[in-house]
Amino acid sequence: MTLAFLLRYHYRTGKPAALSMVEKTLQKMAQGGMYDLLGGGFHRYSTDKRWLVPHFEKMLYDNALLSRIYLEAFQVTGHKEYSTIAREVLNYVLRDMTAPSGGFYSAEDADSEGEEGTFYVWTPEEVEKILGKKEGGIFNSFYDISSEGNFGKGQSILHHWIYEASFAEDREIPLPQLREILLYGKNKLFQARAKRIRPHRDYKILTAWNGMMIGSLAYAAEVLHEPRYSLAAEKAARFVLQHLVTKEGLLRRFRKGEARFPGYLDDYAFWVQGLIELYQATFNPEWITQALALNQEMVDRFYDPKGGGFFFARKGDQTLIVRRKEFHDSAKPSGNAIAVLNLLRLAEFTGRKDLREMAATTLQGMTTALAESSAAYPQSLTALEFLLASPMEIAVVGPSRQAETGALIKAIRKPFVPNKVIALTETGKEEITSLLPFLQGKVPLQGKPAVYICRNYTCRRPLTDPAAVAAALARPPPSDRKRR
């Protein structure tokens, strides 16, 4: 959450230190130890100051949050290494954490065969047996797999301790050849590791965490232009709709064919967030319709009309002694912060001032906390950025399957523009305009698909050229950023 806020702060101010902090952190996290270099996905946290030895448990929510921040860093910098990590994380989730029915499992344990990390660590002899003496030796040296071991008992955790170019120069190996050896080695070790006894998987499907993962997959489909991610997100969303959305309200978890427990604020907030992102990835009106309906249910059940903010438990919940409001972020973002951001995004989509006022009232109630302990509330600061930024409403007009429309959408999605909403309308399917009023009156330009970029529902002239769209969305120069 802190990294996401820093990217938005950098977008607004242009200050390089904020981006530098994000990049340094993301690069070091991806160099191994905390990151599974063979199979993708992040372990829960590091246990040492070197960020080498992790607690090997993998959590769905960590990988949902981290895949998104790597995608945003890719948008900001254009550095392919960030999109590669995001792909690897999401591919891990789709391969190892997805139920046949589409929902996402909660976690993988740290232990296998009675010990932590056994599934993930290697000895030099194991590697050389798989890759051969020469290439195995190169692989071992590059990834710090030694007879002493960096984990204990002569076992090692793979990690990058040196840059590829420096290693290649030192060993007098052509860089392309080194990269080929490392890629081949990672693939072969991954195949060998698949034959080991896996850590136990937690098969619970939790509404809140699935909402996070749906949102991240949808965002990946937007940024990377890979429909398989939105297809997976839609399949998971349909699972939640079928099993966890009921007439009595949202349920919290599904396990062994049984859905149970009334949903709390975070279930509603993260599920609505996932639906909003899924709409922007697919432009299927079903998803924004569901988001609006579930958001209204969340307001009715959890919002405090007297003091602002959202309670953690719904009205009439007898299971808790105290009905609290929680605002600080922990390992996951605050349900209040996500709920506020949902209100603000849906207010831009619909023009509903009441949603915006609820969000503003909640943030105003946090003024002292944000000023005195801002590090505890980065997700709320991200919501505040959105509130104060005069967000863009971007309308795309044209056949969704037409190449020209696709090129315009691609131009919108390429840059990092955090404070915006995007919607699409096409001839013959204008029903969406009654739901999203800012689409009303938007028509193609001289028969061509067009993009309308608006602020406060005041629009620039429509654009039909992807290059012009990209220029219009380019990050403003520092002088303009100051005036905002």
Residue, then its C-alpha position, 0 to 999 in steps of 0.5 A: m500500500t505504501l508503494a502504491f501511494l508513492l507511485r501516485y505521489h510521484y505521478r502528482t509531484g514528479k519527485p524522483a525520490a518517491l519512484s526511486m524508493v519504489e523501484k529499489t524495493l521492488q527490485k530487491m524483493a524480486q531478487g529471491g529469498m522472498y520471491d520464488l524464482l522457479g515457480g513465481g509468487f511471493h512468500r509471506y515475509s522475510t525473516d532476516k535483514r538481508w531479505l534472503v530467508p523467508h517464512f515460506e508460506k504463500m498468501l493469495y492476498d500478498n500475491a494479488l497486491l504485489s502483482r498489481i504494484y509491479l504492473e503499475a511500476f511497469q506502466v510508470t517506467g516501461h521496464k520489462e522486468y516488472s511486467t515479467i514478475a507480475r506475469e510470473v506471480l499471476n501464472y503461479v496463481l492460475r497454475d497452483m492456487t485456482a480451483p477447477s470451478g474458478g475461485f482462488y485458494s487462500a494459501e500454501d503452507a511453509d512446511s512439507e515433509g515436516e520441515e519449513g522450506t523443504f520444497y524450495v531449497w537445493t544442494p549443489e549436487e541436486v542441481e548438477k545431477i539435473l543440469g550437468k557438471k558444467e552448466g550446473g556449476i554456473f547455475n549454482s554460482f549465479y544463484d548462490i547454491s553452495s555446499e555450506g548453504n545459506f539456509g542450513k544443512g547445506q541447503s540453499i535458497l535461490h537468489h540473485w546476488i550479482y547482476e547477469a552482466s557482471f557475472a557474465e563478464d567475470r566468468e567470460i561467458p557471453l551474456p546471451q549464453l548465460r541467460e540461456i543457461l539460467l532459463y534452461g536451468k530454472n525450467k529443469l529445476f521447476q520440473a524436478r521440484a514438481k515431483r517433490i511433496r508439495p506444501h499443504r494448500d489451504y482450499k478455503i475460497l475467501t470472498a475478500w481475497n478473491g476480490m483482490m485477485i480478480g481486480s489484479l487479474a483484470y488490471a493485468a489484462e488491461v496493462l499487458h493486453e492478455p485476455r487470458y487474465s480477464l477470462a480467469a477473473e471473470k470465471a472467478a467472479r462468476f464463482v463468487l456470484q453463484h456461491l457467495v452472493t445471496k439474497e441475505g447478503l454476501l457470504r465470507r467463505f466457501r469450503k468443501g462445497e459449503a458457503r458460510f458466515p455473513g460477510y464483513l466490510d472487507d468482503y464487500a469492499f474488496w469484492v466491489q473493487g474487483l468488480i469495478e476493475l473487471y468492468q474496466a477490463t471487459f466493458n461488460p455492463e454486468w460487472i459495473t451493475q453488480a458493483l453498484a448493487l453490492n456497493q449500495e448493500m455495503v453502504d446500507r449494512f456498514y456505513d455510519p451516517k452520523g459519524g461517517g466511515f464504515f463499521f467492520a460488522r454489519k448492522g444487527d451482528q450479534t457475534l461481536i461484543v463491539r462494533r468497531k471501525e478499522f482504518h489502519d492498514s495491516a498486511k492488507p489494506s483497510g476495508n474503510a480505505i478500499a470502500v472509500l476508493n470504491l465510492l469515489r470511483l463509482a461517483e465518477f462513473t455515475g455522477r452521484k454526489d452522495l457517494r462522493e460526500m460519503a467518501a469525503t466525510t469518512l476521510q475528513g474524520m481521519t484528518t488527525a490520524l492522517a496528519e499524525s500517523s500517515a505511515a499507518y494509512p497509506q491506502s487512505l492516502t491513496a483514496l485522498e489522492f483520488l478525491l483531490a485530483s479532479p479524476m478523469e472520466i474517459a469515454v470510449v465510443g465505438p464497436s468493442r471488437q473493432a481494431e480501431t476501437g481496440a487501438l484507442i483503448k490500448a493507448i488509454r491503458k498504457p500509461f500510469v494514470p491512477n485517478k480515472v475511470i473508463a467506460l465504453t458505449e457502442t451503437g445499438k448497445e446504449e443501455i449502459t448510458s442510463l447507468l453511467p450518465f457521462l456516456q450520454g451524448k458521446v458519439p463516434l466522430q465522423g463515423k470513427p471510434a472516438v475517445y472523450i477525456c473529461r474532468n468534472y464532466t467537462c470534456r475535451r474535443p473527441l480524439t480518434d488517433p491513438a497517438a493523440v490519446a497517448a499525448a493527452l494522457a501523458r503525465p503533465p509537466p511539473s508546473d501543471r502538476k503544481r497548479r493542481 
